């Protein structure tokens, strides 16, 4: 089954890797940040070794986006960010795994101080994930 891991992060300041720009991560002792980074790198290396990683991309700053909507019977484009909120979409990873439990294990790798991570099944596998 394929899943998308959506990374949401604070838009100010904006950068990748997102954790390096989050106050919740920056206040941690350096040794704890190093351990968290190593845990992620080791865990993601395992994801790649198992052939579960399909694709991923980091996104540019929300301020560089354009928003397209339907308003008063016509299409309207405006400058981003796309929505008001504390967090913005920062990037995604597409994975292909044997079970939902494995997808949750991988998504956990991305969760760190100040981060919000969303795991969502891909419908092309025939399920909408609502069961």
GICOR-V774643 format. One record per pair of residues at least 4 apart in sequence whose ideal C-beta (glycine too) atoms are under 8 Angstrom apart, sorted by the first residue. I is the first residue (numbers start at 0). J is the second residue. Records with the same first field share a line. If there is no record, write none. Layout:
# GICOR-V774643
I = J, J
This chain:
# GICOR-V774643
0 = 95, 96, 97, 98, 99, 102, 120, 121, 124, 126
1 = 53, 93, 94, 95, 120, 121, 123, 124
2 = 93, 94, 96, 99, 102, 105, 106, 118, 119, 120, 121
3 = 91, 92, 93, 94, 118, 119, 121
4 = 91, 92, 93, 94, 105, 106, 109, 116, 117, 118
5 = 88, 91, 116, 117, 118, 119
6 = 17, 88, 89, 90, 91, 92, 109, 114, 115, 116
7 = 86, 87, 88, 89, 114, 115, 116, 117
8 = 13, 17, 20, 21, 86, 87, 89, 113, 114, 115
9 = 20, 21, 85, 86, 87, 113
10 = 60, 61, 62, 80, 86, 87
12 = 20
13 = 20, 60, 61, 62, 89
14 = 19, 20
15 = 19, 57, 89, 90
17 = 21, 89, 90, 114
18 = 24, 32, 35, 36, 111, 112, 113, 114
19 = 24, 25
20 = 24, 25
21 = 25, 112, 113, 114
22 = 26, 113
23 = 27, 112, 113
24 = 32, 35, 111, 112, 113, 114
27 = 31, 32, 35, 112
28 = 32
29 = 33
30 = 34
31 = 35
32 = 36
33 = 37
34 = 38
35 = 39, 111, 112
36 = 40
37 = 41
38 = 42, 108
39 = 43, 108, 109, 111
40 = 44
41 = 45
42 = 46, 105, 108
43 = 47, 52, 108
44 = 48
45 = 49
46 = 51, 52, 94, 105, 108
47 = 51, 52
50 = 95
51 = 94, 95, 96, 101, 105
52 = 92, 93, 94
53 = 93, 94, 95
54 = 92, 93
55 = 90, 91, 92, 93
56 = 90, 91
57 = 89, 90
58 = 88, 89, 90
59 = 63, 64
61 = 79, 80, 81, 87, 88
62 = 78, 79, 80
63 = 79
64 = 78, 79, 80, 81
65 = 76, 77, 78, 79
66 = 76, 77, 78, 79, 80, 81
67 = 74, 75, 76
68 = 74, 75, 77
69 = 73, 74, 75
70 = 75
80 = 87
81 = 87, 88
82 = 87
86 = 115
92 = 109
93 = 121
94 = 102, 105
96 = 101, 102, 105
97 = 101
98 = 102
99 = 103, 120
100 = 104
101 = 105
102 = 106, 118, 120
103 = 107, 118
104 = 108
105 = 109
106 = 110, 116, 118
109 = 114, 116
110 = 114, 116
119 = 128
120 = 124, 126, 127, 128
122 = 126, 127, 128
126 = 130
